[in-house]
Amino acid sequence: MAAARTPRAKRPDEMTRFRAWLTANGAEVLAPTNPYEVVRFRGSQGVSIIYRSDTKPISRMTGQAAEALATFRRGEAMRFVPATGKTAPAKIEPIVRALLERDGPTCFYCDAPFSETLPPTREHLLSRTHSGPDHIANQALACQPCNLKAGHLSLVEKIRLRDRLRAERSAS
């Protein structure tokens, strides 16, 4: 009688192992702001992102992402913090600063105040997939949960979402 085989534990996928490697090397792994972001992290040179498309598991990389992924795949280490061991203070992008000055420090959708645990994300009111321009006049700041809810909704649907979320917030 043959011995029953025990199922092997599934090995974490490459991006799960990559996120763990980033953390171990001093990067801050951030939550994605849309469904096309595979990995978002803050390294020594700011925020870097690996994107996917509907047809490719990795379609584009920004910042240090390409260098970090190549270093990870070679099995080498990479330092994401300055040599002093202290992380660099978070920098506010100029466009985020301008949006904060224009609109105030609350989410466009739910009106919740931004904080360390609920930082602002840039939201294109007319999404780029609907030919919306990457211009400050087409942007607002939203908390990440609301930004994910808004996704690629039309502008009218986003305004309805904002009205519903603000009504829910004021009712509670």
MDAnalysis code that builds the backbone (N, CA, C; Angstrom):
import MDAnalysis as mda
import numpy as np

u = mda.Universe.empty(516, n_residues=172, atom_resindex=np.repeat(np.arange(172), 3), trajectory=True)
u.add_TopologyAttr("name", ["N", "CA", "C"] * 172)
u.add_TopologyAttr("resid", np.arange(1, 173))
u.add_TopologyAttr("resname", ["MET", "ALA", "ALA", "ALA", "ARG", "THR", "PRO", "ARG", "ALA", "LYS", "ARG", "PRO", "ASP", "GLU", "MET", "THR", "ARG", "PHE", "ARG", "ALA", "TRP", "LEU", "THR", "ALA", "ASN", "GLY", "ALA", "GLU", "VAL", "LEU", "ALA", "PRO", "THR", "ASN", "PRO", "TYR", "GLU", "VAL", "VAL", "ARG", "PHE", "ARG", "GLY", "SER", "GLN", "GLY", "VAL", "SER", "ILE", "ILE", "TYR", "ARG", "SER", "ASP", "THR", "LYS", "PRO", "ILE", "SER", "ARG", "MET", "THR", "GLY", "GLN", "ALA", "ALA", "GLU", "ALA", "LEU", "ALA", "THR", "PHE", "ARG", "ARG", "GLY", "GLU", "ALA", "MET", "ARG", "PHE", "VAL", "PRO", "ALA", "THR", "GLY", "LYS", "THR", "ALA", "PRO", "ALA", "LYS", "ILE", "GLU", "PRO", "ILE", "VAL", "ARG", "ALA", "LEU", "LEU", "GLU", "ARG", "ASP", "GLY", "PRO", "THR", "CYS", "PHE", "TYR", "CYS", "ASP", "ALA", "PRO", "PHE", "SER", "GLU", "THR", "LEU", "PRO", "PRO", "THR", "ARG", "GLU", "HIS", "LEU", "LEU", "SER", "ARG", "THR", "HIS", "SER", "GLY", "PRO", "ASP", "HIS", "ILE", "ALA", "ASN", "GLN", "ALA", "LEU", "ALA", "CYS", "GLN", "PRO", "CYS", "ASN", "LEU", "LYS", "ALA", "GLY", "HIS", "LEU", "SER", "LEU", "VAL", "GLU", "LYS", "ILE", "ARG", "LEU", "ARG", "ASP", "ARG", "LEU", "ARG", "ALA", "GLU", "ARG", "SER", "ALA", "SER"])
u.atoms.positions = np.array([
    [0.838, -1.184, 0.000],
    [0.000, 0.000, 0.000],
    [0.881, 1.246, 0.000],
    [0.610, 2.140, -0.896],
    [1.422, 3.352, -1.025],
    [1.051, 4.338, 0.074],
    [2.064, 5.017, 0.570],
    [1.839, 6.020, 1.612],
    [1.141, 7.232, 1.016],
    [0.211, 7.765, 1.755],
    [-0.501, 8.956, 1.281],
    [0.453, 10.142, 1.293],
    [0.412, 10.903, 0.214],
    [1.264, 12.094, 0.133],
    [0.579, 13.257, 0.809],
    [1.369, 13.982, 1.552],
    [0.820, 15.199, 2.147],
    [1.001, 16.316, 1.135],
    [-0.012, 17.152, 0.982],
    [0.126, 18.242, 0.005],
    [1.220, 19.216, 0.436],
    [1.982, 19.662, -0.564],
    [3.034, 20.639, -0.271],
    [2.411, 22.012, -0.076],
    [2.990, 22.740, 0.839],
    [2.515, 24.106, 1.054],
    [2.813, 24.919, -0.190],
    [1.863, 25.725, -0.583],
    [2.049, 26.552, -1.763],
    [3.080, 27.636, -1.466],
    [4.036, 27.779, -2.341],
    [5.067, 28.798, -2.185],
    [4.466, 30.169, -2.508],
    [4.774, 31.163, -1.684],
    [4.243, 32.502, -1.974],
    [4.679, 32.963, -3.373],
    [3.802, 33.672, -4.050],
    [4.154, 34.139, -5.391],
    [5.296, 35.158, -5.330],
    [5.854, 35.454, -6.489],
    [7.035, 36.318, -6.551],
    [6.788, 37.696, -5.940],
    [5.633, 38.284, -6.196],
    [5.384, 39.633, -5.685],
    [5.201, 39.621, -4.163],
    [4.660, 38.554, -3.605],
    [4.556, 38.442, -2.144],
    [5.952, 38.372, -1.536],
    [6.826, 37.552, -2.151],
    [8.208, 37.458, -1.668],
    [8.941, 38.779, -1.879],
    [8.658, 39.479, -2.978],
    [9.287, 40.768, -3.267],
    [8.891, 41.801, -2.206],
    [7.605, 41.835, -1.818],
    [7.159, 42.771, -0.771],
    [7.899, 42.508, 0.542],
    [8.047, 41.229, 0.897],
    [8.777, 40.875, 2.130],
    [10.232, 41.312, 2.020],
    [10.842, 41.133, 0.851],
    [12.234, 41.530, 0.612],
    [12.365, 43.051, 0.745],
    [11.416, 43.798, 0.180],
    [11.443, 45.258, 0.284],
    [11.451, 45.693, 1.748],
    [10.544, 45.124, 2.538],
    [10.457, 45.468, 3.953],
    [11.754, 45.121, 4.674],
    [12.297, 43.941, 4.390],
    [13.538, 43.508, 5.037],
    [14.712, 44.414, 4.677],
    [14.640, 45.081, 3.526],
    [15.720, 45.953, 3.082],
    [15.449, 47.431, 3.376],
    [14.424, 47.714, 4.183],
    [14.200, 49.077, 4.645],
    [13.178, 49.893, 3.891],
    [12.531, 49.341, 2.864],
    [11.502, 50.081, 2.136],
    [10.181, 49.968, 2.888],
    [9.320, 50.935, 2.677],
    [7.979, 50.897, 3.263],
    [7.008, 50.462, 2.177],
    [6.421, 49.286, 2.335],
    [5.452, 48.793, 1.356],
    [4.132, 49.499, 1.631],
    [3.584, 50.113, 0.589],
    [2.351, 50.893, 0.709],
    [1.192, 50.146, 0.062],
    [-0.003, 50.462, 0.472],
    [-1.186, 49.862, -0.135],
    [-1.368, 50.432, -1.541],
    [-1.786, 49.610, -2.487],
    [-2.028, 50.111, -3.842],
    [-3.185, 51.101, -3.854],
    [-3.161, 52.029, -4.785],
    [-4.235, 53.016, -4.882],
    [-5.210, 52.709, -6.004],
    [-4.918, 51.679, -6.800],
    [-5.852, 51.263, -7.850],
    [-5.569, 49.798, -8.186],
    [-6.475, 49.144, -8.889],
    [-6.317, 47.708, -9.141],
    [-5.174, 47.351, -10.097],
    [-4.571, 48.324, -10.746],
    [-3.473, 48.039, -11.670],
    [-2.099, 48.119, -11.009],
    [-2.051, 48.517, -9.759],
    [-0.777, 48.557, -9.037],
    [-0.519, 47.194, -8.410],
    [0.594, 46.581, -8.795],
    [0.975, 45.282, -8.250],
    [1.703, 45.493, -6.937],
    [2.669, 46.426, -6.928],
    [3.440, 46.752, -5.728],
    [3.677, 48.261, -5.716],
    [3.475, 48.880, -4.549],
    [3.768, 50.308, -4.336],
    [4.626, 50.368, -3.081],
    [5.768, 51.048, -3.172],
    [6.623, 51.152, -1.991],
    [7.344, 52.480, -1.957],
    [7.723, 52.879, -0.737],
    [8.504, 54.097, -0.548],
    [9.917, 53.664, -0.227],
    [10.849, 54.062, -1.070],
    [12.258, 53.749, -0.875],
    [13.043, 55.013, -0.613],
    [14.343, 54.931, -0.777],
    [15.203, 56.073, -0.497],
    [15.019, 57.213, -1.503],
    [14.376, 56.930, -2.652],
    [14.167, 57.970, -3.659],
    [12.693, 58.319, -3.847],
    [11.863, 58.003, -2.861],
    [10.441, 58.322, -2.955],
    [9.606, 57.092, -3.285],
    [8.391, 57.324, -3.754],
    [7.454, 56.234, -4.041],
    [7.743, 55.637, -5.412],
    [7.762, 54.308, -5.452],
    [7.961, 53.555, -6.687],
    [6.800, 52.587, -6.846],
    [6.439, 52.301, -8.098],
    [5.264, 51.463, -8.356],
    [5.551, 50.483, -9.484],
    [5.033, 49.267, -9.334],
    [5.008, 48.277, -10.414],
    [3.547, 48.136, -10.822],
    [3.273, 48.376, -12.102],
    [1.915, 48.293, -12.628],
    [1.732, 47.030, -13.446],
    [0.503, 46.587, -13.536],
    [0.126, 45.505, -14.439],
    [-0.900, 46.065, -15.419],
    [-1.143, 45.320, -16.490],
    [-2.208, 45.695, -17.412],
    [-3.153, 44.505, -17.516],
    [-4.175, 44.624, -18.326],
    [-5.094, 43.508, -18.503],
    [-4.420, 42.329, -19.195],
    [-3.335, 42.601, -19.913],
    [-2.674, 41.525, -20.668],
    [-1.294, 41.145, -20.148],
    [-0.675, 41.977, -19.323],
    [0.679, 41.702, -18.836],
    [0.728, 41.760, -17.311],
    [1.430, 40.802, -16.670],
    [1.536, 40.845, -15.212],
    [2.373, 42.031, -14.718],
    [3.333, 42.476, -15.529],
    [4.099, 43.689, -15.240],
    [4.152, 44.487, -16.532],
    [3.533, 45.675, -16.520],
    [3.482, 46.465, -17.744],
    [4.346, 47.715, -17.685],
    [4.579, 48.245, -16.453],
    [5.335, 49.487, -16.332],
    [5.862, 49.594, -14.913],
    [7.013, 50.254, -14.757],
    [7.596, 50.471, -13.436],
    [8.056, 51.914, -13.323],
    [7.901, 52.477, -12.119],
    [8.331, 53.845, -11.883],
    [9.357, 53.869, -10.762],
    [10.080, 54.987, -10.666],
    [11.045, 55.177, -9.582],
    [12.104, 54.089, -9.536],
    [12.326, 53.536, -8.351],
    [13.342, 52.512, -8.139],
    [12.815, 51.106, -8.398],
    [11.595, 50.958, -8.873],
    [10.973, 49.642, -8.984],
    [11.773, 48.679, -9.853],
    [12.218, 49.105, -11.038],
    [12.947, 48.200, -11.936],
    [14.261, 47.748, -11.304],
    [14.995, 48.686, -10.717],
    [16.266, 48.350, -10.063],
    [16.033, 47.411, -8.877],
    [15.002, 47.698, -8.078],
    [14.717, 46.871, -6.905],
    [14.307, 45.462, -7.311],
    [13.445, 45.333, -8.309],
    [12.999, 44.011, -8.744],
    [14.160, 43.200, -9.315],
    [15.014, 43.842, -10.104],
    [16.182, 43.142, -10.661],
    [17.128, 42.695, -9.545],
    [17.343, 43.541, -8.559],
    [18.209, 43.199, -7.426],
    [17.611, 42.042, -6.633],
    [16.314, 42.073, -6.392],
    [15.604, 40.982, -5.701],
    [15.766, 39.677, -6.466],
    [15.569, 39.720, -7.782],
    [15.661, 38.498, -8.597],
    [17.071, 37.928, -8.627],
    [18.086, 38.789, -8.438],
    [19.479, 38.303, -8.369],
    [19.812, 37.754, -6.986],
    [18.911, 37.936, -6.024],
    [19.139, 37.448, -4.665],
    [20.078, 38.325, -3.859],
    [20.186, 39.585, -4.242],
    [21.078, 40.510, -3.554],
    [20.284, 41.441, -2.633],
    [20.990, 42.143, -1.786],
    [20.373, 43.116, -0.890],
    [20.443, 44.504, -1.519],
    [19.577, 45.387, -1.058],
    [19.555, 46.773, -1.537],
    [19.147, 47.645, -0.366],
    [19.869, 48.717, -0.124],
    [19.567, 49.596, 1.003],
    [18.568, 50.664, 0.559],
    [17.462, 50.753, 1.302],
    [16.442, 51.744, 0.992],
    [16.406, 52.901, 1.976],
    [17.292, 52.889, 2.952],
    [17.350, 53.984, 3.919],
    [18.727, 54.603, 3.848],
    [18.864, 55.869, 4.206],
    [20.188, 56.480, 4.210],
    [21.142, 55.723, 5.131],
    [22.421, 55.851, 4.916],
    [23.439, 55.137, 5.685],
    [23.342, 55.389, 7.180],
    [22.722, 56.473, 7.613],
    [22.586, 56.765, 9.039],
    [21.624, 55.811, 9.723],
    [20.826, 55.087, 8.943],
    [19.839, 54.183, 9.515],
    [18.501, 54.848, 9.754],
    [18.439, 56.147, 9.536],
    [17.183, 56.864, 9.717],
    [16.491, 56.983, 8.372],
    [15.186, 56.829, 8.380],
    [14.456, 57.005, 7.134],
    [14.300, 58.490, 6.860],
    [14.290, 58.840, 5.594],
    [14.119, 60.237, 5.214],
    [12.692, 60.663, 5.534],
    [12.481, 61.908, 5.942],
    [11.121, 62.352, 6.214],
    [10.286, 62.306, 4.939],
    [9.027, 61.963, 5.106],
    [8.144, 61.878, 3.946],
    [8.014, 63.263, 3.313],
    [8.184, 63.315, 2.014],
    [8.047, 64.577, 1.297],
    [6.657, 64.640, 0.700],
    [6.065, 65.807, 0.747],
    [4.767, 65.989, 0.116],
    [5.023, 66.484, -1.297],
    [4.448, 65.771, -2.256],
    [4.606, 66.185, -3.647],
    [4.059, 67.608, -3.810],
    [4.674, 68.413, -4.665],
    [4.183, 69.778, -4.867],
    [2.704, 69.835, -5.268],
    [2.261, 68.892, -6.105],
    [0.857, 68.930, -6.533],
    [-0.072, 68.584, -5.370],
    [0.357, 67.667, -4.481],
    [-0.448, 67.344, -3.297],
    [-0.509, 68.559, -2.375],
    [0.609, 69.226, -2.211],
    [0.642, 70.432, -1.388],
    [-0.321, 71.489, -1.955],
    [-0.295, 71.668, -3.261],
    [-1.187, 72.644, -3.891],
    [-2.656, 72.241, -3.717],
    [-2.955, 70.950, -3.831],
    [-4.326, 70.487, -3.645],
    [-4.782, 70.655, -2.198],
    [-3.863, 70.424, -1.254],
    [-4.193, 70.642, 0.156],
    [-4.512, 72.111, 0.408],
    [-3.731, 73.008, -0.200],
    [-3.982, 74.442, -0.039],
    [-5.305, 74.840, -0.692],
    [-5.595, 74.267, -1.857],
    [-6.811, 74.625, -2.591],
    [-8.072, 74.051, -1.941],
    [-8.025, 72.749, -1.566],
    [-9.232, 72.045, -1.134],
    [-9.327, 71.777, 0.364],
    [-8.219, 71.937, 1.076],
    [-8.234, 71.638, 2.505],
    [-7.798, 70.200, 2.783],
    [-7.604, 69.869, 4.076],
    [-7.022, 68.581, 4.455],
    [-8.041, 67.459, 4.682],
    [-9.083, 67.386, 3.844],
    [-10.067, 66.319, 3.992],
    [-10.321, 65.632, 2.655],
    [-10.828, 64.407, 2.739],
    [-11.111, 63.596, 1.551],
    [-12.220, 64.221, 0.713],
    [-12.019, 64.289, -0.574],
    [-13.015, 64.826, -1.504],
    [-14.331, 64.058, -1.386],
    [-14.255, 62.753, -1.170],
    [-15.459, 61.923, -1.147],
    [-16.138, 61.892, 0.213],
    [-15.457, 61.410, 1.239],
    [-16.111, 61.194, 2.542],
    [-15.909, 62.336, 3.525],
    [-15.048, 63.289, 3.196],
    [-14.775, 64.467, 4.018],
    [-14.029, 64.144, 5.319],
    [-13.449, 62.931, 5.398],
    [-12.657, 62.563, 6.580],
    [-11.328, 63.303, 6.531],
    [-10.830, 63.752, 7.685],
    [-9.528, 64.438, 7.684],
    [-8.391, 63.460, 7.409],
    [-7.374, 63.911, 6.690],
    [-6.199, 63.095, 6.424],
    [-5.353, 63.000, 7.678],
    [-4.614, 61.902, 7.795],
    [-3.741, 61.694, 8.952],
    [-2.601, 60.776, 8.534],
    [-1.740, 60.427, 9.478],
    [-0.642, 59.489, 9.205],
    [-1.202, 58.149, 8.736],
    [-2.312, 57.713, 9.352],
    [-2.901, 56.425, 8.995],
    [-3.861, 56.532, 7.820],
    [-4.279, 57.720, 7.466],
    [-5.182, 57.942, 6.343],
    [-4.629, 59.079, 5.478],
    [-3.506, 58.827, 4.784],
    [-2.884, 59.898, 3.994],
    [-3.665, 60.184, 2.714],
    [-3.463, 61.369, 2.153],
    [-4.161, 61.706, 0.911],
    [-3.561, 60.993, -0.292],
    [-4.424, 60.645, -1.244],
    [-3.985, 60.127, -2.538],
    [-4.590, 61.029, -3.607],
    [-3.916, 61.132, -4.732],
    [-4.433, 61.971, -5.827],
    [-5.514, 61.213, -6.585],
    [-6.605, 61.884, -6.840],
    [-7.730, 61.301, -7.550],
    [-8.004, 62.143, -8.786],
    [-8.045, 61.501, -9.950],
    [-8.420, 62.190, -11.179],
    [-9.945, 62.166, -11.256],
    [-10.577, 63.322, -11.277],
    [-12.035, 63.387, -11.295],
    [-12.585, 62.781, -12.581],
    [-12.046, 63.182, -13.704],
    [-12.343, 62.515, -14.972],
    [-11.152, 61.590, -15.181],
    [-11.370, 60.280, -14.994],
    [-10.244, 59.345, -14.972],
    [-9.431, 59.400, -16.262],
    [-8.177, 59.045, -16.137],
    [-7.282, 59.070, -17.296],
    [-7.770, 58.085, -18.353],
    [-8.436, 56.996, -17.930],
    [-8.961, 56.035, -18.905],
    [-10.126, 56.615, -19.691],
    [-10.745, 57.679, -19.166],
    [-11.808, 58.372, -19.888],
    [-11.278, 59.660, -20.508],
    [-9.990, 59.701, -20.794],
    [-9.306, 60.831, -21.440],
    [-9.206, 62.070, -20.556],
    [-9.252, 61.876, -19.246],
    [-9.099, 63.001, -18.332],
    [-7.656, 63.472, -18.307],
    [-7.420, 64.788, -18.270],
    [-6.051, 65.298, -18.274],
    [-5.371, 65.116, -16.915],
    [-4.058, 65.000, -16.948],
    [-3.265, 64.912, -15.724],
    [-2.901, 66.331, -15.312],
    [-3.911, 67.095, -14.946],
    [-3.761, 68.506, -14.611],
    [-4.427, 68.745, -13.263],
    [-3.912, 69.675, -12.506],
    [-4.436, 69.943, -11.170],
    [-5.923, 70.291, -11.184],
    [-6.406, 70.886, -12.249],
    [-7.830, 71.232, -12.332],
    [-8.703, 69.983, -12.397],
    [-8.133, 68.848, -12.783],
    [-8.870, 67.582, -12.884],
    [-8.582, 66.672, -11.696],
    [-7.964, 67.204, -10.642],
    [-7.579, 66.358, -9.519],
    [-8.137, 66.868, -8.205],
    [-8.295, 65.926, -7.291],
    [-8.676, 66.224, -5.918],
    [-7.948, 65.213, -5.046],
    [-7.960, 65.428, -3.750],
    [-7.336, 64.483, -2.826],
    [-8.412, 63.608, -2.204],
    [-8.121, 62.319, -2.118],
    [-9.057, 61.368, -1.535],
    [-8.292, 60.397, -0.653],
    [-8.955, 59.886, 0.369],
    [-8.323, 58.835, 1.164],
    [-8.290, 57.576, 0.295],
    [-7.389, 56.684, 0.602],
    [-7.222, 55.501, -0.233],
    [-8.488, 54.655, -0.362],
    [-9.236, 54.386, 0.740],
    [-10.448, 53.581, 0.571],
    [-11.435, 54.218, -0.413],
    [-11.608, 55.524, -0.331],
    [-12.524, 56.201, -1.256],
    [-11.975, 56.201, -2.681],
    [-10.663, 56.399, -2.832],
    [-10.049, 56.393, -4.152],
    [-10.271, 55.043, -4.820],
    [-10.154, 53.959, -4.052],
    [-10.384, 52.624, -4.604],
    [-11.851, 52.438, -4.970],
    [-12.772, 52.974, -4.150],
    [-14.201, 52.869, -4.465],
    [-14.521, 53.606, -5.759],
    [-13.897, 54.765, -5.950],
    [-14.178, 55.584, -7.124],
    [-13.648, 54.947, -8.402],
    [-12.484, 54.289, -8.299],
    [-11.917, 53.591, -9.450],
    [-11.993, 54.394, -10.731],
    [-12.615, 53.796, -11.746],
    [-12.746, 54.436, -13.058],
    [-14.187, 54.839, -13.336],
    [-14.910, 55.215, -12.274],
    [-16.280, 55.676, -12.461],
    [-16.292, 56.953, -13.301],
    [-17.427, 57.236, -13.901],
    [-17.565, 58.496, -14.635],
    [-17.611, 59.638, -13.627],
    [-17.435, 60.854, -14.111],
    [-17.459, 62.025, -13.237],
    [-18.797, 62.137, -12.504],
    [-19.893, 61.913, -13.190],
    [-21.218, 61.994, -12.565],
    [-21.348, 60.938, -11.467],
    [-20.865, 59.718, -11.725],
    [-20.925, 58.650, -10.715],
    [-20.042, 58.984, -9.513],
    [-18.912, 59.648, -9.749],
    [-18.029, 60.044, -8.648],
    [-18.701, 61.095, -7.766],
    [-19.417, 62.026, -8.361],
    [-20.131, 63.046, -7.580],
    [-21.235, 62.378, -6.764],
    [-21.936, 61.422, -7.354],
    [-22.968, 60.683, -6.602],
    [-22.345, 59.914, -5.444],
    [-21.191, 59.291, -5.685],
    [-20.483, 58.565, -4.635],
    [-20.107, 59.525, -3.511],
    [-19.588, 60.699, -3.873],
    [-19.221, 61.702, -2.869],
    [-20.430, 62.089, -2.025],
    [-21.556, 62.362, -2.678],
    [-22.763, 62.757, -1.942],
    [-23.223, 61.651, -1.003],
    [-23.191, 60.404, -1.461],
    [-23.619, 59.269, -0.629],
    [-22.688, 59.081, 0.565],
    [-21.349, 59.124, 0.321],
    [-20.390, 58.921, 1.409],
    [-20.448, 60.042, 2.441],
    [-20.625, 61.259, 1.992],
    [-20.733, 62.371, 2.949],
    [-22.029, 62.268, 3.765],
    [-23.130, 61.837, 3.131],
    [-24.381, 61.662, 3.863],
    [-24.231, 60.557, 4.900],
    [-23.571, 59.456, 4.543],
    [-23.345, 58.368, 5.493],
    [-22.473, 58.841, 6.652],
    [-21.459, 59.640, 6.356],
    [-20.557, 60.132, 7.417],
    [-21.297, 61.066, 8.368],
    [-22.130, 61.942, 7.829],
    [-22.836, 62.882, 8.705],
    [-23.938, 62.182, 9.500],
    [-24.468, 61.059, 8.981],
    [-25.511, 60.321, 9.699],
    [-24.951, 59.526, 10.867],
    [-23.665, 59.199, 10.805],
    [-23.079, 58.379, 11.895],
    [-22.474, 59.191, 12.994],
])
